[in-house]
Amino acid sequence: MVNSITLRALRAVLLVCGLVWFGPAAAGTLLSPGAAVLIKKSAEPFGLPAAMLMDGGLRDKWLGVQRRLDDEMVQLALCEGDREGCVSPAALQFLAIVDVAREREGRARLGEINRAINLAVRPVSDLAQYGRLDVWTSPLVTLTRGGDCEDYAIAKFVALRRAGIAADDLRIVIMHDTIHGEDHAVAAARLDGRWLTLDNRRMAMVEDSDIRNYRPTFVIDQHNVMRYADAPLVADASHRDLATPAVSSALD
């Protein structure tokens, strides 16, 4: 009798745990997730679990960038094979950045990409350039026309990949600046088990554990857009803010 009761209790506990782990995802709005699946508890920057987005505006934006990247990869391949005949100054500039980075190793390679893209891209807001907010562009467009934070991050993400960094070690992270009330995007690269952020606002790379006054909200890898399932404030004690994480219609 005792064993039977114990077995039933154990099954009940396992059932509850299963519902907690695989429970239904919350519905979302334009730039927040729809259906989501919890994955990768500690592999992402900031060591937080992430839930993969199955739909929503943010995922649509990334899929749109990927489609444009397919075209740009063809253009880059053609220019790499015949640089003298290349008709795209942006493609030649991008290839030159990658060439220099390939000559370096480890942190120096990451730093070269961060510095070169920061210097090569003209900062300009989406509103000034396109007359609307939150336009995500591919690297060659960004080098030609300029861009804002997510455009820098996308260009670094692609440049790092072409420079030989493994796809599993690359991310784009969207964070909420709790001091200024803005959302901000950076590229992130994993080196020796630690995530370094490549930010258009600074030349120095900062480890995720050293970032302050930002709440990580979304993370993007080569194939997926994910929402951080638990996004506590990464801040000094003097700037505590426990509001629900969200993504605004514009990134700076």
Secondary structure by P-SEA (a helix, b strand, c coil): caaaaaaaaaaaaaaaaaaaaccbbbbbccccccbbbbccccccccbbbbbbbcccaaaaaaaaaaaaaaaaaaaaaaaaacccccccaaaaaaaaaaaaaaaccaaaaaaaaaaaaaaabbbbccccccccccccccaaaaaaccccaaaaaaaaaaaaaaacccccccbbbbbbcccccbbbbbbbbbcccbbbbbcccccccccccccccccccbbbcccccccccccccccccccccccccccccccc
